[in-house]
Amino acid sequence: MLGKISAETHLLKEKEESLKEIEVLRTQVDWNQEVTRFAMENLQLKEEIRRLKSFYEGGEREMMNQQIVGLQNKLLEALD
C-alpha cells in the first residue's frame, strides 16, 4: 500500500510540474507573439520613415506645394 501512495504522490507531483512547465511555455509563446507583432510594426514604421524621407529629400514636397499654389491661384481666378 505504501508503494501505491508513493506512486500516486509521484504522479501528482509530476502532473504539477508538467502544468507549471506548460504555463511557462504558454507565457513564452505569448511573449514571442508580442515580439513578432512589435517587429512587424517596427518594419512598417521604418518603411514609412523611408518614404517620408524620400518625399522630402526628393523635392516632391516642394513640387506639390507649387502645384497647390497654382491650383489655389486658378481657383481664385475662377471665383473672381
N, C-alpha and C positions, 0 to 999 in steps of 0.2 A: 504494500500500500504506500509505503514511503517513497518508493521509486516512481509511482504513478503521480503523486503530488509534485515530486521534483520535476518530472517531465512536463506536467501541466504548467507549473511555475515557469519553467524554462520557455515553453511555447508562448506563454503570455508576455514574458519579458521580451522575447524575440519579436512578437507582434508589436509591442510598444515601440521597440527600436525601429522596426520597419515603418511604422506610421510616422515616427519622427523624421526618418530619412525621406519619406515621401513628401512631407511638409517642407523640408529643406529644398528638395528638388523642385517642388512647385514654386517656391519663392525664387529660386534661381531662374526658372523658366519665365516667370513674370518679369523679373528684373531684366532678363535678356530681351524680352519683347519690348520693354520700355526703352532699352538702349538702342534697339533696332529702329524704333519709331523716332527717337531723337536723332539718330544718324541720318535717317531719310529726310527729316525736317532740315537738318543741317545742310545736306546736299542741295535741297531745294532753295534754301536761303543763299547759299554760295552761288548758285546759278542765277538767282535774281540779282544779286550784287554784281555779278559779272555783266549781266545785260544792262543794268543801270550805268555801270562804268563805261561800257561801250557806247551807250546812248549819249552820255555827257562828253566823253572824250572824242567821240566820232563826229562831233559837231551837229548831231541830229537835233539836239535841244535848240540850238541857235536857229537852225533851219526851220524848225517848227514854230519858233517864236516869230520869225519873219513871215511865215505863212499865215499865222494867226493875225498879225498886224495887218497884213494885206487883206485878209478876209474882213476884218473889222472895218477897214477903210472902205471896202466895197459896200459893206452893209450900210455904213453911214451915208455914202453917196446915194445908195438906192432909197434910203429913207428921206433924203432931202428933197 
